[in-house]
Amino acid sequence: MHQEHIVFILLIITIILLILKLFIQSKKLHKLSSQFDEIKNQTKLNEKSVKTETYLSRFLPKIEYEEVKISSEESHPINKKTIELDVVDDKKIQANNTKSILENLLNAGIECKHECGGNARCSTCRIIVLEGIENCLPRNLAETELAKKKSFSEEIRLACQTYSSGNLKLRRLVLDKQDIETAVNEGVAHNAIPKREEKLAILFCDIRSFTNFSEKNYPYDVIHMLNRYFNEIGKEIDENSGYIDKYMGDGIMVLFGLNPKKGNPSVHAIQAGLGILNSLENINSYLRKNFHIEFKIGIGIDYGNVLIGEIGYKLKMQFTAIGDTVNMASRIEGMTKKTHSNFLISDSTYQSVKDLGLFEFGKKFRTEIRGKSGLYVLHEVLQKSGN
């Protein structure tokens, strides 16, 4: 009887162990499934990035990196001398020109991230040279390859690979753990896009009283009409080298001048605006027939300096432009309703095209603009000369 009890207990233990094993395997399968789903989602995001990048690549100028094989003498100076490195947000140091910028910083007790150990693999030692870029020796092959991958502009250098023949003023760009993660992942899902300042023309276009239309019609009809509208005006934007930056409900923001070789950004922007106004008749013909209404739109353009680059959460980065010119273009579009005009441009836009004889202008307004101090001059665009 005692043996029977032992056998029964062993059987129970065996069953319990089997159940535990099955439970553990189930947890592992669930974890693998979750990881697989995450990979699928990431793949979808990457595919979207590739599609976005393909569209964007039509507008950005190609950055050429000079691939030159430099001798050891060129990459590592032989004649030793003392140079000064002025490190913004830290201190000025006396440095050895035969050592890399990274070595000099570390020897002076200045922290400079270098996750790969200074082997031109991670880019976390990146610096921006604010003064004295002409003193930096040419990029070696290792730095050139990484600069390509990360789309670095001329003044962004790897401290671990950069040597200087003279004084520099520089700033470290990777300062903490989050900066390290961003730097390492940059350019992995898709090619990185340079961050830089450009002089662009920014166009905003918005449908007036669209809320009224959306409230009175079925969701399908609202989305259908928006897509029809955007496809129609998109042709005019595309024909004038405009990059559609974003959609904001029934509004749209467009950048002109991303590639300086394409010509005057203000000319392209105004031509696109006039094309949009002309194309509106096709849209309204359809609306009158099927919805018994018409769309009225307002267009605003400003021309000036903006910052361009990728912004956002690491899984959903978006190329865009930011700055006062963007805000001003949006405000100018908002003024079209107040001034009873369809198309207004800033004075800076007007000054960049006034002597070309390509456009006709109507009223000139000197007005306050929401969120801005003082008075601003705005010009009404009527039509192209000869039309």
Secondary structure, 3 states (H helix, E strand, C coil): CHHHHHHHHHHHHHHHHHHHHHHHHHHHHHHHHHHHHHHHHHHHHHHHHHHHHHHHHCCCCCCCCCCCCCCHHHHCCCCCCEEEEEECCCCEEEEECCCCHHHHHHHCCCCCCCCCCCCCCCCCCEEEEEECHHHECCCCHHHHHHHHHHCCCCCEEECCCCCECCCEEEEECCCCHHHHHHHHHCCCCCCCCCCEEEEEEEEEEEECCHHHHHHHCCHHHHHHHHHHHHHHHHHHHHHCCEEEEEEECCEEEEEECCCHHHCCHHHHHHHHHHHHHHHHHHHHHHHHHHCCCCCCEEEEEEEEEEEEEEECCCCCCEEEEECHHHHHHHHHHHHHHHCCCCEEEEHHHHHCCCCCCCEEEEEEEEEECCCCCCEEEEEEEEEECCC
